């Protein structure tokens, strides 16, 4: 691993070293395909516990001890099991950690998880925050899983979330973003010409309500009543059974109805150079009463390729309005990306033969759906 004096995100080869040393381990071993360019996929364990409500562990308590207190019933994930929408489940993960004192972590749902509106958060023993693994943590990992729109069929080994590890203190900065943009070009416009990066507390992204490449479809709204989705079935489901397409209107606006779930796309085409990783940060409540933050990690090489040959890729936005209807307008700022430097360039990049599903995406649903055909 790189010298301890450096700070930054651990790339794939450093994660492999952590696995080899036992700092990341699992009884069944870690699969090579779990290692992504700047993160590790986490796998569901053999059981899921339905609980009454979400919780954090405080003091010297463990998640296991809280489960004894709060669980309603247990599901066997060694065979397919239904996780019902609106219900809260705690699932022990297969991976465990024994981190060095200078290594911490942060988790996020995987892209496909967010696009299915499965609310997933990591919990640790004695954890004070969701999704955060403190430096030097030694112990088990647990996932809180809440399907919010669709009931899903899950099983042991499914990968709903991912863990990014950091060496030293990591503080994203606008200064770093400006330095990257001056040499690499972070943003391209819909016509693939270079765009001006809007940098203020991260790289700001706006919503596209004009339609990509002339398409009249600007987004999708999830149906309130839909069949089960088996997480193991890829390219299997008909879009129209689960989603209503949203057509562009004259005003290029969209009214977000409270608690409906939408898939939209950014106007900008974003690039993540190989030496960096990015994260879509929680929404800023001053720009609107809605949430765009489900699957937040962007890997090195996303929208960039190995040599900068890709002129950016749009970010897909998983959107939910809260409490009141809210009107979005085309080009309105809705999200921000913060960038982190990696300790070194990862051995593999996003899209390079590692099963990446969204490298050249436009307005794209999760990998479980067939490509929609619209009149």
Secondary structure, 3 states (H helix, E strand, C coil): CCCCCCCEECCHHHHHHHHHHCCEECCCCCCHHHECCCCEEEEEEEEEEEECCCCCCCCCCCHHHHHHHHEEEEEECCCCEEECCCCEEEEEEEEEEECCCCEEEEEEECHHHHHCCEEEEEEECCCCCCCEECCCCEEEEEEEEEECCCCEEECCCCEEEEEEEEECCCCCCHHHHHHHHHHHCCEECCCCCECCCCECCCEEEEECCCCHHHCCEEEEEECCCCCCEECCCCCCECHHHCEEEEECCCCCEEEECECCEEEEEEEEEECCCCCEEEEECCCCHHHCCEEECCCCEECCCCCCCCCCCCCCEEEEEEEEECCCCEEEECCCEEEEEEEEEECCCCCCCCCCCCCCCCCCCCCCCCCCECCCCCC
